[in-house]
Amino acid sequence: IKGYLRGYGSSNLSKIDVQNCVVRYSSAGSDSYMFSYFTSSIFNNNTCFYSNSNYLINLFHQVANSQITNNILLNTNSSHYNYVFSTTTGNAIEHNILSNTSSLSGFPNNKTGYGGAESSLFECCGTFSDYYKLSSNSVAKGYATDGGECGCHGGMFGCPSGGRPQYVPYFSKVVVGSRTENGKLPVKLTVKIQEQ
C-alpha cells in the first residue's frame, strides 16, 4: 500500500506491506486503533496521525511478528498522546519517532520529537506532499535504520513532491482492443518508472 490513507486497518490481516504512506485517522467514538490484528506485516517509512478527542487510542494493537521501522507515529490527542503500542508481540519496533517519552517504555530503540506541534517535525507548508517534508532541525532526519529520514519521504520508495514514488513501475497507458483477433483480445500496456 502506498499513498494517502484515511481510516484504519483491522480484521486479522496478514502479510500486508504499508510503506511510504501518509495515514490519518480521527475518531470521536470509543477506544479504537489505527492498525489492529495484523500479523507478519511490514510498516516502514510512514507518517501516521491519530486523533481521538475523548478516548484512549493505540496506533498499533494486537500486531504480531511484524516490522515497524522508520515511521513517524503521532497521536495528536494531547491527553492520550503517549499511547502508541499495545499488546504487540514478536515485532521489530525500532527507529520510529513517537509522540511522547512514555511511549518508549519497552521500546528503547526509538525516540520522541513531537511535543504537540507538527511544526517541530515538518515544514508544514507548500503542496500536500511538501507538507510532510521534514524541517531542517527535525529529529526524524538521519534517524532511519539506513541513516536517512523517517516518515513518508524516506526509504527506498520515498513519496516525492508532486510525483510518484521513485523506481516503482506504473501503467502510464492502457489500450484494449475493441474486438478479438484470432480468438485473442489485443491489449497494449505502457509502463514507466519515476526516476526523480
N, C-alpha and C positions, 0 to 999 in steps of 0.2 A: 504494500500500500504506500503510495506516495502522494503528496499534495496537501490540500486543506481539508480537514475533517471536522465535522461538528457532531457532538453526541458522545456515545460511549460504546464499548465493545464488551460482550458478555457471552454467556451460554456455552461454556465448555468448548472453546475454540482451541485448536492445536496446530502447531507449525505455521503460525501467522508471522509474516515479516512486515513490520511497520518501521520505515526508515525515512528520514528527511521530510517529516510531516510537521505541519502546524496543527495541533489538536486543541480545540476549545470546547468545553462543556460547562454549562451552568445549570443549576437546579435549585429551585426553592422548596423542593419536597423533602422527603425523609432521607435518612442516610443512604448514600449511594456511592458508586465508584466509577472511575474513568475506564479502567481495564480490569475486568474480573473474570476469573475462571479460564485463564489461558494456560496452556502447557507447551513446553518445547518450542517457544516462540522467540522472536528477536525484536527488541525495541531499541533502535540505535539512532542517535542524532535527530531526535525530535524536540520540538518546543511545545510543551504541554501546559495549558492553563485550565485550572478548575476553579469555579466559583460557586459556592453554595451559601446563601445568606444566613441560614439558620441551623444547619446540621453538620455533624461530623462527616468528613469525607477523606477517604484514602484514594490516591490516584491508582495504585496497584493493590488489588485484593485477590487472594486465592490464586496467585500466579506462581507456577512451579516449573523448575528445570528450564528456565528461560534466561536470555541475555538482555540485561537492561543497562546500557552503557552510553555515555556521551550525550545524555539528554539534559534539557533544562526543564525541570519539573516544578511547577509553581501552583500552589493552592492559594488563590487570591482572597480567600475569606480570612480577614485579619484575626478572628478569634480561633480559627482552627488551622492556620496555615502551616503548622508543624506536622500535619499528617500527610505522609506520602505513601508508605508501605504498610500493609497489614497481612498477616497470615501468608507470607511468601516463603517457599521452601526450595532449596536446591538451585537457587538462581545466582548468576554472576551479576552483581549490582555494584558498579564502580564507575568513577569518573563522571558522575552526574552532578549538576548544580541543583541543590534542593532549596526549599522555601525557608527553612529555619534551622537553627543549630540542633534543636531537639529531634529533627528528622534524622540526624546522624547516628542516633542510638542503634548500635548493631551494624552500622554501615560506615566504617571508618574511612574507606577509600572513595569518599565523595566529599563535596564541600558545599558551603552555603554562599549566598551572594545576592539575596533578594531584598529583604527588609521592607517590603510593601510598595516599592516604586519600580515599575518596569523600566524606567529610565536608568536605573542603576545597572542594568544589563544591556539594554538595547538602545539604538539610536532613536527609535520611535519617531521617525519622520520619513517623508518620501512616499513611494508607492507601497502597495500591500507587501510585496516581497522585501522591499528595503526596510520596512518597519521592524523586521525580526533580525536585522543585521546587528552584530554586537557593537557596543560602544567601544571607544579606544581603550578605556580602562576596565572593561568588563572582566569579571573573574572567570568567565567561560572561555576567554581567549587562551589558547595554548594548554588547556586542561584536558583535552580529549586523550584517549589512550594512544593515538598516533601523534600527539603533540600539536594537533590542530584545534579547531573550535568545537565546543559543544553546541548542540542545537541544530536547527534545520539547515543552516548554511554550511555546516562542517561535513566531514566524512567524504567518502569516495563519490557519492552522488549528490553533492550539495545542491540545495534549492537556489538557483541563480536569480538575480534581479531581472525580471522581465523576460525570462526564458524558461527552457525546460531543464530538468536535471541532467547534468553532464554525463555523456557516454551511455545513456540509456536509449536503446533503439525505439523509434516510434514510427507509426504509419503516417506519412505526410499526404498520401493519395491512395485511394482505393477505387478501382474501376471494375465493375461487374458487368459482364455482357448481358444483352437483353434476351439472348436465346442460346440454346446449346449448339455446339459444333461437334459432330461425330459422337454425340452422347455425353459431351462434357461441357460444363459451363465455364467460359473463359473468365478468369479473374486476374487483374494486374495490380500488383502492390508496389508502392514506392516507400522505401524505408530510409529514414535519415537518423543521424545521431547529432545531438547538440554537443559541440566540442568546446565552446567557450561560455 
